[in-house]
């Protein structure tokens, strides 16, 4: 056993898992506040990445404007989606809202292919190319700096949840919508806030993922692994999103290195099945009890 190689693969897996955790945080944020399963999470990442591409390449804006512009633009998209597609379905069966997000994913893919075609494209370089080494282990610079970005953003989001008034309202609404109403919290506004914040986080994740592997209309496939992450960690658990992201990233790295790249997705879903057999609500998900 080459322990140095194993250490390097582990670091790469954990770094990649940080991006999964960031995208999973975007998913959990919406689910905790609104109980909506946003199956289009991968396409939301794609939208953020393509907006950055449009601002930086088509409009030739400097990076310090293109990145915030893409993040804010995706946040606006999240607000429009919540107001026009999600809010009218409040109180309807969950499957109705779920199918709306399925359709949303297809709409976003169609728009991207109409505007930019299905060809793969490269984002402008904005990450340092300095080699990153820990001990004797080497991590690809983009993966390492992408993971660092994820860590910083996750920490910022957690601090906002803890101390910002809007974050407190989000947590209160997620815990008990009825009690939040009685305390004077504008719950529909909180729903909109959750979608905006989720879309902005997804945009950052999409830009980083696109910087590493390029962008295309098939970026939604990344969302499959994100869904596995949130189910493994627990649909309504922020801690689960973080732990699940690191865990799935590690599983994929080990499977890809020792079994072959074609087994990465298989290993991910085998892990999902095993976790659900042992803990049907995920590692940190809330165990809901229904009384008949």
C-alpha positions as CSV (number, residue, x, y, z in Angstrom):
1,X,0.0,0.0,0.0
2,X,1.4,3.4,-1.1
3,X,0.3,5.5,1.9
4,X,1.5,8.7,0.2
5,X,-0.7,8.0,-2.8
6,X,-3.7,7.2,-0.6
7,X,-3.2,10.4,1.4
8,X,-3.1,12.4,-1.9
9,X,-6.3,10.7,-3.1
10,X,-8.0,11.4,0.2
11,X,-7.1,15.1,0.1
12,X,-8.4,15.4,-3.5
13,X,-11.6,13.6,-2.5
14,X,-12.1,15.9,0.5
15,X,-11.4,19.0,-1.6
16,X,-13.9,17.8,-4.2
17,X,-16.4,17.0,-1.4
18,X,-16.2,20.6,-0.3
19,X,-17.8,21.6,-3.6
20,X,-20.5,19.0,-3.1
21,X,-21.1,20.3,0.3
22,X,-21.5,23.9,-1.0
23,X,-24.0,22.8,-3.6
24,X,-25.8,20.6,-1.1
25,X,-26.1,23.6,1.3
26,X,-28.0,25.4,-1.5
27,X,-30.4,22.5,-1.8
28,X,-30.9,22.1,2.0
29,X,-31.6,25.8,2.4
30,X,-34.6,25.6,0.2
31,X,-35.9,22.3,1.6
32,X,-35.5,23.4,5.2
33,X,-37.5,26.6,4.7
34,X,-40.1,25.5,2.2
35,X,-40.1,21.7,2.1
36,X,-39.6,21.9,-1.7
37,X,-37.3,19.2,-3.2
38,X,-35.5,21.2,-5.9
39,X,-34.5,18.6,-8.4
40,X,-33.1,21.3,-10.7
41,X,-30.2,22.1,-8.4
42,X,-27.7,21.0,-11.0
43,X,-29.3,23.3,-13.6
44,X,-29.2,26.2,-11.2
45,X,-25.4,25.7,-10.9
46,X,-25.3,25.7,-14.7
47,X,-27.2,28.9,-14.9
48,X,-24.8,30.7,-12.6
49,X,-21.8,29.4,-14.6
50,X,-23.3,30.5,-18.0
51,X,-24.2,33.9,-16.6
52,X,-20.5,34.3,-15.6
53,X,-19.5,33.2,-19.0
54,X,-21.8,35.7,-20.7
55,X,-20.6,38.6,-18.5
56,X,-16.9,37.8,-18.7
57,X,-16.7,36.7,-22.3
58,X,-19.6,38.1,-24.3
59,X,-19.8,41.4,-22.5
60,X,-16.1,41.4,-21.7
61,X,-16.7,42.7,-18.1
62,X,-13.7,42.5,-15.7
63,X,-13.8,39.5,-13.4
64,X,-14.5,41.6,-10.3
65,X,-17.8,42.6,-12.0
66,X,-18.6,39.4,-13.8
67,X,-18.5,37.1,-10.8
68,X,-20.8,39.3,-8.5
69,X,-23.0,40.0,-11.5
70,X,-23.5,36.3,-12.2
71,X,-24.2,35.6,-8.5
72,X,-26.7,38.4,-8.2
73,X,-28.3,37.5,-11.6
74,X,-28.8,33.9,-10.5
75,X,-30.3,35.2,-7.2
76,X,-32.7,37.2,-9.2
77,X,-33.5,34.1,-11.2
78,X,-34.2,32.3,-7.9
79,X,-36.6,35.1,-6.8
80,X,-38.5,34.9,-10.1
81,X,-38.8,31.1,-9.9
82,X,-40.1,31.2,-6.4
83,X,-42.6,34.0,-7.2
84,X,-43.9,32.6,-10.5
85,X,-43.6,28.8,-10.1
86,X,-43.4,27.8,-6.5
87,X,-45.5,30.2,-4.5
88,X,-48.7,29.6,-6.5
89,X,-48.4,25.9,-5.6
90,X,-48.2,26.4,-1.8
91,X,-50.6,24.0,-0.2
92,X,-50.7,21.7,-3.2
93,X,-49.4,18.1,-3.1
94,X,-45.6,17.9,-2.9
95,X,-45.4,15.8,-6.1
96,X,-46.8,18.9,-8.0
97,X,-44.0,21.1,-6.8
98,X,-41.5,18.4,-7.4
99,X,-42.6,18.0,-11.0
100,X,-42.4,21.8,-11.5
101,X,-38.7,21.7,-10.5
102,X,-38.2,18.8,-13.0
103,X,-39.7,20.9,-15.7
104,X,-37.6,23.9,-14.5
105,X,-34.4,21.9,-15.1
106,X,-35.5,21.1,-18.6
107,X,-36.4,24.7,-19.3
108,X,-33.0,25.9,-18.1
109,X,-31.1,23.3,-20.2
110,X,-33.2,24.3,-23.3
111,X,-32.5,28.0,-22.8
112,X,-28.8,27.4,-22.5
113,X,-28.7,25.2,-25.7
114,X,-30.7,27.8,-27.6
115,X,-28.4,30.7,-26.6
116,X,-25.0,28.9,-26.4
117,X,-25.6,25.5,-28.0
118,X,-24.7,22.2,-26.3
119,X,-20.9,22.6,-27.0
120,X,-18.6,22.5,-24.0
121,X,-16.9,25.9,-23.3
122,X,-14.1,27.1,-21.0
123,X,-14.5,29.8,-18.4
124,X,-12.0,32.6,-18.2
125,X,-9.1,31.7,-15.9
126,X,-9.5,33.4,-12.5
127,X,-7.9,30.9,-10.1
128,X,-4.2,30.8,-9.2
129,X,-2.1,28.2,-10.9
130,X,0.4,27.9,-8.1
131,X,0.9,24.1,-7.2
132,X,-0.7,23.2,-3.9
133,X,1.2,20.6,-1.8
134,X,0.5,19.3,1.7
135,X,3.5,17.3,2.8
136,X,4.4,15.3,-0.3
137,X,0.8,15.2,-1.5
138,X,-0.1,17.3,-4.6
139,X,-3.6,18.7,-5.2
140,X,-4.6,20.2,-8.5
141,X,-4.6,24.1,-7.9
142,X,-8.2,24.6,-9.2
143,X,-9.6,21.8,-7.0
144,X,-7.7,23.2,-3.9
145,X,-8.7,26.8,-4.4
146,X,-12.2,25.7,-5.3
147,X,-12.4,23.9,-2.0
148,X,-11.0,26.9,-0.2
149,X,-13.7,29.1,-1.8
150,X,-16.4,26.5,-0.6
151,X,-15.0,26.6,2.9
152,X,-15.1,30.4,3.1
153,X,-18.6,30.6,1.7
154,X,-20.0,27.9,3.9
155,X,-18.5,29.6,7.0
156,X,-20.0,32.9,5.9
157,X,-23.5,31.3,5.3
158,X,-23.4,29.6,8.7
159,X,-22.5,32.9,10.4
160,X,-25.3,34.7,8.7
161,X,-27.7,32.0,9.8
162,X,-26.5,32.4,13.3
163,X,-26.4,36.2,13.7
164,X,-28.3,37.9,10.8
165,X,-32.0,38.7,11.3
166,X,-32.9,37.2,8.0
167,X,-31.0,34.0,8.9
168,X,-32.8,33.8,12.3
169,X,-36.1,34.2,10.4
170,X,-35.1,31.4,8.0
171,X,-34.2,29.1,11.0
172,X,-37.5,29.9,12.7
173,X,-39.6,29.2,9.6
174,X,-37.7,26.0,9.0
175,X,-38.4,24.8,12.6
176,X,-42.2,25.7,12.6
177,X,-44.0,27.7,10.0
178,X,-47.1,28.2,12.2
179,X,-45.1,29.5,15.1
180,X,-43.1,31.8,12.7
181,X,-46.4,33.3,11.5
182,X,-47.5,33.9,15.1
183,X,-44.3,35.6,15.9
184,X,-44.9,38.1,13.1
185,X,-42.4,36.7,10.6
186,X,-43.4,37.2,7.0
187,X,-43.2,33.6,5.9
188,X,-43.7,34.1,2.1
189,X,-40.9,36.6,2.2
190,X,-38.7,34.1,4.0
191,X,-39.6,31.6,1.2
192,X,-38.4,34.1,-1.4
193,X,-35.2,34.8,0.7
194,X,-34.5,31.1,0.8
195,X,-34.7,30.7,-3.0
196,X,-32.6,33.8,-3.6
197,X,-29.9,32.7,-1.1
198,X,-30.0,29.1,-2.5
199,X,-29.6,30.4,-6.1
200,X,-26.7,32.6,-5.2
201,X,-24.9,29.8,-3.4
202,X,-25.5,27.5,-6.4
203,X,-24.1,30.2,-8.7
204,X,-20.8,30.3,-6.8
205,X,-20.7,26.5,-6.8
206,X,-21.4,26.4,-10.6
207,X,-18.7,29.0,-11.3
208,X,-16.1,27.0,-9.4
209,X,-17.2,23.7,-10.9
210,X,-17.2,25.2,-14.4
211,X,-13.7,26.7,-13.8
212,X,-12.4,23.2,-13.0
213,X,-14.1,21.1,-15.7
214,X,-15.6,23.5,-18.2
215,X,-19.3,24.3,-18.7
216,X,-21.9,22.7,-20.9
217,X,-25.7,22.0,-21.0
218,X,-25.0,18.7,-19.3
219,X,-23.7,20.3,-16.1
220,X,-27.0,19.2,-14.5
221,X,-25.4,15.7,-14.1
222,X,-23.4,17.2,-11.2
223,X,-26.8,17.7,-9.5
224,X,-27.2,13.9,-9.3
225,X,-24.2,13.6,-7.0
226,X,-25.5,16.6,-5.0
227,X,-28.9,14.9,-4.5
228,X,-27.1,11.8,-3.3
229,X,-25.1,14.0,-0.9
230,X,-28.3,15.6,0.6
231,X,-30.1,12.3,0.9
232,X,-27.1,10.6,2.6
233,X,-26.6,13.6,5.0
234,X,-30.3,14.2,5.6
235,X,-32.6,16.4,3.5
236,X,-33.1,19.0,6.2
237,X,-29.7,19.0,7.8
238,X,-27.1,21.6,7.1
239,X,-24.5,19.5,9.1
240,X,-25.6,16.5,7.0
241,X,-25.0,18.5,3.8
242,X,-21.4,19.3,4.9
243,X,-20.6,15.8,6.2
244,X,-22.3,14.1,3.3
245,X,-20.5,16.2,0.8
246,X,-17.1,15.3,2.2
247,X,-18.0,11.7,2.5
248,X,-19.3,11.3,-1.1
249,X,-16.3,13.2,-2.4
250,X,-14.0,10.8,-0.6
251,X,-16.0,7.8,-1.9
252,X,-15.8,9.0,-5.5
253,X,-12.1,9.8,-5.3
254,X,-11.2,6.3,-3.9
255,X,-13.5,4.5,-6.4
256,X,-12.1,6.5,-9.3
257,X,-8.5,5.8,-8.3
258,X,-8.7,2.1,-7.4
259,X,-11.6,0.9,-9.5
260,X,-11.6,3.3,-12.5
261,X,-13.4,6.5,-13.4
262,X,-16.4,4.6,-14.8
263,X,-17.2,3.2,-11.3
264,X,-17.4,6.6,-9.5
265,X,-21.1,7.1,-10.0
266,X,-21.8,3.4,-9.2
267,X,-19.9,3.7,-5.9
268,X,-21.9,6.8,-5.1
269,X,-25.3,5.2,-5.5
270,X,-24.2,2.0,-3.8
271,X,-23.2,4.2,-0.8
272,X,-26.6,5.8,-1.0
273,X,-28.5,2.5,-0.9
274,X,-26.4,1.3,2.1
275,X,-26.9,4.5,4.1
276,X,-30.7,4.5,3.4
277,X,-31.0,0.8,4.5
278,X,-29.3,1.7,7.8
279,X,-30.7,5.2,8.3
280,X,-33.7,5.9,6.1
281,X,-33.7,9.6,7.0
282,X,-30.0,10.0,6.3
283,X,-27.1,10.4,8.6
284,X,-28.4,13.6,10.3
285,X,-31.9,13.9,9.0
286,X,-34.9,14.5,11.2
287,X,-36.8,11.4,12.0
288,X,-40.5,12.3,11.4
289,X,-43.2,10.4,13.3
290,X,-46.6,10.3,11.7
291,X,-49.6,9.4,13.9
292,X,-52.6,7.8,12.3
